[in-house]
Amino acid sequence: MTTAPPAGRSGVAAVELGPLGLDGGAHVLVKLGLAGLGAGDRLAVRGHHPELAAHLAIWCRQQGHRWHPARAGTGDEPGSGSGPEGGVPGDPIVGLVERGAAASARWQGAERAGHPDPARAHAVVAAPPAHWGLAARGAAVEPGGPEPAFRLARRDEVWTDRAAGLYAQAAAGQWDPATAIDWSLPIGHSPEVEAAVVQVMTFLVENEEAALVVPARFLGQVHPHFREMQQALAVTVADEARHIEVFTRRASMAGRPLALSTVGGRASLQTLLDEPDFSTASFLLSVMGEGTFVSLLSFLERHAPDPLTRRIAHLTRNDEARHVALSLAHLEQHVTADPALRGRLTRAAEARHRALQATAGLNEDVFDALVLLAAGEASPTAIASGWRHVQALQAEMADGRRARLARLGFGTDEAEAIAALHTRNFM
Amino acid sequence: MHRPFTLGAVAYDPKVVTIWEGFADWFAGHGFAFDYVLYSSYEAQAEAHLAGHVDVTWDSPLAWVRTRRLAAAAGREARAVAMRDTDQDLTSVVLVRADSDLTDVAQLAGRTVACGAVDSPQATLLPLAHLAGLGLDPGSGFQVKRFDVMVTKHGDHVGGERDAVKALLAGEADAACVIDGNRLAFAREGTIPPDGVRVLTQTAPYDHCTMTVLDDVDMSVTDRFVELLLSMSFDDPAVRPLLELEGLREWRAGRTEGYRQLEAAVDRLRFYGPDGSILVEGYPR
């Protein structure tokens, strides 16, 4: 059963269906045979399914083609038994399908929705129309149809040329909590230090919840034309889901209940959830918050008292660094296109600071837990060491914020001022 | 107040609202005042048409027969003004299982034939009359196993035919009556396995739905309506989804010779009287 486009001794294109009927998929071969023909052109159909002619009559009526059954003894090479190319045993022609105009109507006026490769010129357009909707970038989009309201539908607002690369890195960097971490590693420190670890893990979980919910809320608003950004955000959400799992599991390892979640901590995170603008939310969450978190996780990787916690911190820090890189890349591009964005970001940082002035800032228990955790034991010498490590962490966090703000084009004084406004809750 | 040109249609499926809302918008965009009324049954629609409640009805072939007869009994005349390309030259087929011992219609004597709803032209009236014409009277010559899905919708709902085919494949019937297009549609959806059935006999070609008007309608407005229908192009993305929903590629001018077979079937099976009265027993009203 093969299609034989330029065939037939009569010069008419032909398709050979053998025993196949249209109740078994033969229309696919007929369509392939018609594909190269124009409206009004005819395709000879050969086959020996007992109901083939009846099937073709129905199918042509439904598809807008015209069916010309071969009258007995008048077909092309009637009963000759030779195939369209000659020499190949074949069936007689059961009739001719005359291609109707409707078959190609869907392609008329269809427009190319950019190109799948974002590196190609004009692949990612500035403002994809709403009716492109869920169509693949690069598809030929039939005009008309629904116009889903994707709020993030402007390239300047949502896109970064680094999205594809960061998504590829993220996809390659996925790890399985069940196998990437050796959960049998021993925990040899004292119950006081373990309580500190549990407090820090409890704090990390609620922060990672915010880091999951915020991109998840924007993910559904990104026009699918910006596919790589969608994908990068989707993996971010998946990353946070894993982080929540491993922090919770680590907190529960010694059989202790989880620790305190404070009003101040949750109020600080609530301001992230309340931010309706994608770029501003990215700025507050990733540039200010998650960037700080990378420092915190590096701190845990270096100073946690047990190898299990250090391993968890290592894996999660790599993911968080990628999230920060994605947001920075997107904001750099956005700020370049719209320099006024910087002013809006400054005001957002100020507003968040004002909103949190009445709260207690970082949970004191978390701060103390970090000191004890870094100390590794409850002795004056160890605590003095832990205290110095936490002081260094705070300095590193502030330096990191200033450096990221500088990348977004904020001047030194400006960056200093905004960095100082950051929530005392770290995130 | 002068009413817009008003079409009656039967609500056999929720998509009917989408279709006529869409067409109404399209007509409005072409400067043609159009509205529609939905009926729950073709019988109510035909009677409303005679009573002047609507200007045109989108009729099943059986509704055409009844409207024509009701009109004739009242000394009036019905006209078929437009139909879909897919309404022309249909057939119904009587299917048997591929491995069935039945090779000739006469062998159906004493066997069970599954068909659609009592008022389905394509899956009941036409094929049963066809068998009667071949000497096998429904009921006395063979047993009829009917699948009455959405009676009063004239078989527009495909469920009755699907149930008939399922009964055939399950061995609960020896044959099943369906419209030819559904023979392929049921294969595509997997209800019928490839080469699972074969055609025992097939009716002569007939026509299906029609746009019907009566002789008191303003013909200049009707002509404009038909002209607009015939101008709808499958190339037009605004109207293409509606044409797809309604199952056509193009509208064509109406014709009535394709209903002769059904007129005869209605008489033979005593479905309607010559005056359009309903003769079939127990038919819901």
Interface residues (C-beta under 8 A of the other chain):
Chain A: G21 L22 D23 G24 G25 P50 E51 A54 H55 A57 I58 W59 R61 Q62 Q63 G64 G100 A101 A102 A105 R106 Q108 G109 E142 P143 G144 G145
Chain B: D85 T86 Q88 D89 L90 T91 V93 D180 G181 R183 L184 A187 R188 I192 P194 D195 G196 R198 V199 Q202 S233 F234 D235 P237 A238 R240 P241 G247 R249 E250
